[in-house]
Amino acid sequence: EWLENVASRKLPTEAGWVLENHLLELKQIAARVKATEKRLFQVLAEDSLTKRLAEEPGVGMVTAAILRLELGTFHRFRRGKELSRFCGLTPRNASSGERQADAGLIKAGSNILKTALIEVAHVLRRITPRWSKMSNLMKAAGKKGSVITAAVANRWLRELHHRMVAFEESLGGQTQAA
């Protein structure tokens, strides 16, 4: 609204016209996003695994849908560590001789999935005492924010694996990929 107000009153005619076109484009994109989310929620509304994922702290329906659609089922991974590696949340080793070093995250997994998991970690660092405490300890040890967030995402995902495998087992294996 503020930009529409600026466009109509305080900008030269041509600049106002350009801004109005950009605002119209943003409204169209927002409408497409809303329609896509509505369709996604309709498709996954009856999927018990997606519903269960959305109950996790820091996970909304869109993130739950990304996890569900990218991973399928959790029991296909034997351990949480295997899942974390599949998602690209494992530190990459850059050792040589006696020198030991990490070099960021491995280059694996879907970028959309990795981004969603990193976003979950950002939220968890803010809202969950356990992950906030871990973050503060790592920060006090001199770790960078990006390293801390990746570590939270990695550890959270490994624990999520155990919870979701147990959930899938409680359903009797009725969690086919959506």
C-alpha positions as CSV (number, residue, x, y, z in Angstrom):
1,E,0.0,0.0,0.0
2,W,2.8,2.4,0.9
3,L,4.5,1.8,-2.5
4,E,1.2,2.3,-4.3
5,N,0.8,5.6,-2.5
6,V,4.4,6.6,-3.4
7,A,3.8,5.6,-7.0
8,S,0.7,7.6,-7.4
9,R,1.8,10.8,-5.6
10,K,5.5,11.4,-5.2
11,L,7.2,10.0,-8.3
12,P,7.6,11.4,-11.7
13,T,5.1,10.0,-14.2
14,E,7.4,7.5,-15.9
15,A,8.9,6.2,-12.6
16,G,5.4,5.9,-11.1
17,W,4.3,3.9,-14.2
18,V,7.3,1.5,-13.9
19,L,6.7,1.1,-10.2
20,E,3.0,0.4,-10.8
21,N,3.9,-2.3,-13.3
22,H,6.3,-3.9,-10.8
23,L,3.6,-3.8,-8.1
24,L,1.1,-5.5,-10.5
25,E,3.7,-8.2,-11.3
26,L,4.2,-8.8,-7.6
27,K,0.5,-9.1,-7.0
28,Q,0.3,-11.7,-9.8
29,I,3.1,-13.7,-8.4
30,A,1.5,-13.5,-4.9
31,A,-1.7,-14.9,-6.4
32,R,0.1,-17.7,-8.1
33,V,2.0,-18.6,-4.9
34,K,-1.4,-18.6,-3.0
35,A,-3.0,-20.9,-5.7
36,T,0.0,-23.2,-5.6
37,E,-0.1,-23.5,-1.8
38,K,-3.8,-24.1,-1.9
39,R,-3.3,-27.0,-4.4
40,L,-0.4,-28.4,-2.4
41,F,-2.5,-28.4,0.8
42,Q,-5.3,-30.1,-1.1
43,V,-3.0,-32.8,-2.4
44,L,-1.4,-33.5,0.9
45,A,-4.3,-32.8,3.2
46,E,-4.9,-36.5,3.8
47,D,-1.3,-37.6,4.0
48,S,-0.6,-38.6,7.6
49,L,3.2,-38.2,7.3
50,T,2.9,-34.6,6.0
51,K,0.5,-33.8,8.8
52,R,2.9,-35.3,11.4
53,L,5.8,-33.3,9.9
54,A,3.8,-30.1,10.2
55,E,3.4,-30.7,13.9
56,E,7.2,-30.4,14.5
57,P,8.3,-27.1,16.0
58,G,9.6,-24.8,13.3
59,V,8.0,-26.8,10.5
60,G,5.0,-25.4,8.6
61,M,2.9,-27.0,6.0
62,V,5.1,-25.9,3.1
63,T,8.3,-27.2,4.7
64,A,6.5,-30.4,5.6
65,A,5.4,-30.8,2.0
66,I,9.0,-30.2,0.8
67,L,10.3,-32.9,3.2
68,R,7.6,-35.3,2.2
69,L,7.9,-34.8,-1.6
70,E,11.7,-34.8,-1.6
71,L,12.3,-37.7,0.8
72,G,9.2,-39.9,0.3
73,T,9.4,-42.0,3.4
74,F,11.9,-41.9,6.3
75,H,12.4,-45.6,6.7
76,R,14.2,-45.8,3.4
77,F,17.2,-44.4,5.3
78,R,18.8,-46.8,7.8
79,R,20.1,-44.1,10.1
80,G,19.7,-40.3,10.6
81,K,23.3,-39.8,9.5
82,E,22.5,-41.4,6.2
83,L,19.5,-39.0,5.8
84,S,21.5,-36.0,6.8
85,R,24.1,-36.9,4.2
86,F,21.4,-37.4,1.5
87,C,20.1,-33.9,2.3
88,G,23.6,-32.3,2.0
89,L,23.9,-31.3,5.7
90,T,27.1,-33.2,6.5
91,P,30.4,-31.2,6.9
92,R,32.8,-31.7,4.0
93,N,36.3,-32.7,5.0
94,A,39.3,-30.8,3.6
95,S,42.1,-32.6,5.3
96,S,45.6,-33.0,4.0
97,G,48.4,-34.9,5.8
98,E,48.2,-34.1,9.4
99,R,46.0,-31.0,8.9
100,Q,42.3,-31.5,9.7
101,A,39.7,-29.0,8.5
102,D,36.1,-28.8,7.5
103,A,35.2,-27.0,4.2
104,G,31.5,-26.2,4.5
105,L,28.8,-28.7,3.6
106,I,29.0,-31.5,1.1
107,K,27.6,-30.8,-2.3
108,A,24.8,-33.3,-2.3
109,G,21.0,-33.2,-2.1
110,S,18.3,-31.0,-3.4
111,N,19.0,-27.2,-3.0
112,I,15.3,-26.7,-2.2
113,L,15.4,-29.4,0.5
114,K,18.7,-28.1,2.0
115,T,17.3,-24.5,2.0
116,A,14.1,-25.6,3.8
117,L,16.1,-27.5,6.4
118,I,18.4,-24.5,7.0
119,E,15.4,-22.3,7.4
120,V,13.9,-24.7,10.0
121,A,17.3,-24.5,11.9
122,H,17.1,-20.7,11.9
123,V,13.6,-20.9,13.5
124,L,14.6,-23.6,16.0
125,R,17.6,-21.5,17.1
126,R,15.1,-18.8,18.0
127,I,12.2,-20.7,19.5
128,T,13.5,-23.9,21.1
129,P,15.6,-23.7,24.3
130,R,17.6,-26.8,23.4
131,W,18.8,-25.5,20.0
132,S,19.2,-22.0,21.3
133,K,21.5,-23.3,24.1
134,M,23.5,-25.3,21.5
135,S,23.8,-22.3,19.3
136,N,25.0,-20.1,22.2
137,L,27.6,-22.7,23.2
138,M,28.9,-22.9,19.7
139,K,29.0,-19.1,19.3
140,A,30.9,-18.8,22.5
141,A,33.4,-21.3,21.1
142,G,33.9,-19.0,18.1
143,K,31.9,-20.8,15.5
144,K,30.3,-18.7,12.7
145,G,26.5,-18.3,12.5
146,S,26.3,-20.4,9.2
147,V,28.3,-23.2,10.8
148,I,26.0,-23.2,13.9
149,T,22.8,-23.2,11.8
150,A,24.1,-26.1,9.6
151,A,25.0,-28.0,12.8
152,V,21.5,-27.5,14.2
153,A,19.9,-28.6,11.0
154,N,22.1,-31.7,10.8
155,R,21.4,-32.8,14.4
156,W,17.7,-31.9,14.2
157,L,17.3,-33.9,11.0
158,R,19.0,-36.9,12.5
159,E,16.6,-36.8,15.5
160,L,13.6,-36.2,13.2
161,H,14.6,-39.4,11.3
162,H,14.1,-41.5,14.5
163,R,10.7,-39.9,15.3
164,M,9.4,-40.2,11.8
165,V,10.6,-43.9,11.4
166,A,8.7,-44.7,14.6
167,F,5.7,-42.8,13.3
168,E,5.8,-44.7,10.0
169,E,6.0,-48.0,11.9
170,S,3.0,-47.0,14.0
171,L,1.0,-46.6,10.8
172,G,2.0,-50.1,9.7
173,G,4.0,-49.0,6.6
174,Q,1.1,-47.1,5.1
175,T,3.1,-44.0,4.2
176,Q,3.6,-44.3,0.4
177,A,5.1,-41.3,-1.3
178,A,2.6,-38.7,-2.2
